[in-house]
């Protein structure tokens, strides 16, 4: 029951059944224009986010609200809302067509983030898969 409540809070509508696969590894770089902001990786079912040295040294852009301390390595068993909101509602016909065409498992959070996570209507950052 607690897991369902967390999923309702942390995931967008229609994403309640999306899971983080424990057997899949991937990494992403979060960019703002030409500045690498941080890296997001998944390994053994654990998500990690860390800021880049380039971001830590600059003073023009504030840290992300979900990750206020630029010196910490953040870890979670759940993908943070900042990133999960990049996955569109899976009930949209165009999204279903893409998932079918590319044979994407609708429950695999990593695969969905790789396919749909590059851009977001919520912020100006780009998320690029690196692996």
N, C-alpha and C positions, 0 to 999 in steps of 0.2 A: 504494500500500500504506500509506503514511503517512497519507493522507487517511482510509482506512478505520479505521485505529487511532484517530485523533483522533475520528472519529464514534462509535466504540464507547465511548470514554472520556467524551465530552462529551454524548452523546445517550442518551436512555432506550431501553429495549428496544422494538424495532419501529420506531424512528425513524432508522435508519441511512441511509435513502434520502432523507430530508428535506434540501432544499437551500435556501440563501439566494439568492433571485433577485436578479440584479444590476440588473434594470430596474424594481424596485419600491421606492418610498419610503414610509415610514410613521414615525409617532412615537407614543410611549406615555408615560404618566406613572405612576410607581410611587408608591403612596400607603400610608401607615400611618394608619388612622383619618382624621383631617382634615389630616394633615401630608403635603405632597408631599415625597417622599424624593429622587427624581431623575427624569431623563428618559432614555428609551431611544429611539434612532432608528436607522433603516436608510436609507442613501442610497448608491447606486452599489455595492451589495454589501458595504458596510462598516457594521458595528454600532458605535454610540457610546453610552456611558453617562456621564452627569454628574450630580452631586448638585445639588440646588436650594440657593439661598441660605438658604431657610428651614431646611433640614436642617443646613447648615453652621453656622448660628447657634445651634441648639439643643444641649443637652448631655445629654438624657435617653436618647437612643437611640444605640447604637454604630453605626459604619459597617458595611456589609455585608462579610462575610468576603472575598468575591471582589473587592471594591472598597475596600481599606482606607484609601486617601488621599482625603479628601473634596474636595481641591483639584484633583485630576487629572481629565482627560477621558480615559476609557478607550476604546480602539478595538480592533476585532477583525474578521476576515473570517468568524469562526464566532460564532454566538450562544452566550453563556456559559451554563454549566449552570444557574445560578441562574434563568435565564429559560426555557431549553429544557425543564427539568423541568416547566414549567407545561403543556406539550403532553402530553395523555394518550397511552397506548399506542394506536396506530392500528388494532390488531387487534380491539379491543373492538367488539362488534356495535352498541352504542348510539352509539359514536363514528363508526363507518362510516355509520350511518343519518343522523347529523347532517351528515357531509361530503357524502353523496349528496343530501340534501334541500337543502342550501345551496350545492351545486355547488362544493365546496372541493377544490382540487388537493391530494392527499395528500402531494405532494413540495414544496409551497410553504410554507416555514417562516413567512413573514410572515402569510399567510392563516390558517394554523393557530394562530399566536400571537394574532392578532386574535380568532379565534372562541373559543378554549379557554383563553387565558392570563390571564383576569381573576383567577381564584382559584387557589390552590395548596394542596395538603395539606401541603406542605413548610414553609410559612411564613405569617405573618399578613398579608402585604402584598397589596394589590390592584394590578393592572396594567391601566390603562385606555387604549385607543387614543385618540389625539387627532386623527388624520387619517384 
